[in-house]
């Protein structure tokens, strides 16, 4: 999954709404807060999936990996890697058959 993270101001505001306190750069880490949001999303999805499918256990393996995309060439490299990786692990037969979700808001 490739996700575009908002600018810092809306994240600070969301932090304040969720944590009921003002974001303090010396005490709080915006990266940790963002990853916590993704973790909560994936945990909720897992619980719903498990309930619908009458199963138990994890759906995702390991910790989320993340990297910053600063240049358009970085973006292209990440997209290529995601498609190539799906082929490598035999999830799809070719990169043209892969699917990608881009979250941009």
C-alpha positions as CSV (number, residue, x, y, z in Angstrom):
1,X,0.0,0.0,0.0
2,X,1.2,3.5,-0.8
3,X,-0.2,6.3,1.2
4,X,0.4,10.0,1.0
5,X,0.6,11.6,4.5
6,X,-1.0,15.0,5.0
7,X,1.1,18.0,5.9
8,X,1.9,18.4,9.6
9,X,-0.8,20.9,10.6
10,X,-3.8,18.6,10.1
11,X,-1.9,15.8,11.8
12,X,-1.2,18.0,14.8
13,X,-4.9,18.9,14.9
14,X,-5.9,15.2,14.7
15,X,-3.4,14.3,17.4
16,X,-5.1,16.9,19.7
17,X,-8.5,15.5,19.0
18,X,-7.5,11.9,19.6
19,X,-5.1,12.3,22.5
20,X,-6.9,15.2,24.1
21,X,-3.6,17.2,24.4
22,X,-1.5,19.5,22.4
23,X,1.2,18.0,20.2
24,X,4.6,18.8,21.8
25,X,7.5,18.2,19.3
26,X,10.0,17.5,22.1
27,X,7.7,14.9,23.8
28,X,5.7,13.5,20.9
29,X,6.8,11.8,17.6
30,X,4.6,12.5,14.6
31,X,6.0,9.4,12.9
32,X,5.0,7.2,15.8
33,X,1.5,8.8,15.9
34,X,1.0,8.2,12.2
35,X,2.1,4.6,12.5
36,X,-0.2,4.2,15.4
37,X,-3.1,5.3,13.1
38,X,-2.1,2.7,10.5
39,X,-1.8,0.0,13.2
40,X,-5.3,0.8,14.5
41,X,-6.7,0.7,10.9
42,X,-5.1,-2.7,10.2
43,X,-6.2,-4.1,13.5
44,X,-9.8,-3.0,12.9
45,X,-9.7,-4.6,9.5
46,X,-8.3,-7.8,10.8
47,X,-11.0,-8.0,13.5
48,X,-13.8,-7.4,11.0
49,X,-12.3,-9.9,8.5
50,X,-11.9,-12.5,11.2
51,X,-15.5,-12.0,12.4
52,X,-17.0,-12.3,8.9
53,X,-14.9,-15.3,8.1
54,X,-15.3,-17.0,11.6
55,X,-11.5,-17.2,12.1
56,X,-8.9,-16.1,14.5
57,X,-5.3,-14.9,14.3
58,X,-3.2,-12.4,12.4
59,X,-3.7,-11.4,8.8
60,X,-0.5,-9.4,8.4
61,X,3.0,-10.5,9.1
62,X,5.6,-8.4,10.8
63,X,5.9,-4.7,11.3
64,X,5.0,-2.0,8.7
65,X,7.9,-0.8,6.7
66,X,7.9,2.8,5.7
67,X,10.1,5.1,3.6
68,X,9.8,8.7,2.6
69,X,9.2,9.6,-1.1
70,X,10.7,13.0,-1.8
71,X,11.3,12.9,-5.6
72,X,9.1,11.7,-8.5
73,X,11.9,9.2,-9.2
74,X,11.5,7.8,-5.7
75,X,7.7,7.5,-6.3
76,X,8.3,5.6,-9.5
77,X,10.8,3.3,-7.8
78,X,8.4,2.5,-5.1
79,X,5.5,1.7,-7.5
80,X,7.8,-0.5,-9.5
81,X,9.0,-2.3,-6.4
82,X,5.4,-2.9,-5.2
83,X,4.4,-4.5,-8.6
84,X,7.7,-6.4,-9.0
85,X,7.4,-7.8,-5.5
86,X,3.9,-9.1,-6.1
87,X,5.2,-11.0,-9.1
88,X,8.3,-12.3,-7.2
89,X,6.0,-13.7,-4.4
90,X,3.7,-15.2,-7.1
91,X,0.7,-13.2,-6.0
92,X,0.2,-12.3,-9.6
93,X,1.6,-13.6,-12.9
94,X,2.8,-10.3,-14.2
95,X,3.1,-6.7,-13.0
96,X,0.3,-5.7,-15.4
97,X,-2.1,-8.0,-13.4
98,X,-1.2,-6.5,-10.0
99,X,-3.5,-4.1,-8.1
100,X,-2.5,-1.0,-6.2
101,X,-4.3,1.2,-3.8
102,X,-3.2,4.8,-3.5
103,X,-4.6,6.8,-0.5
104,X,-4.1,10.5,-1.1
105,X,-6.2,12.6,1.3
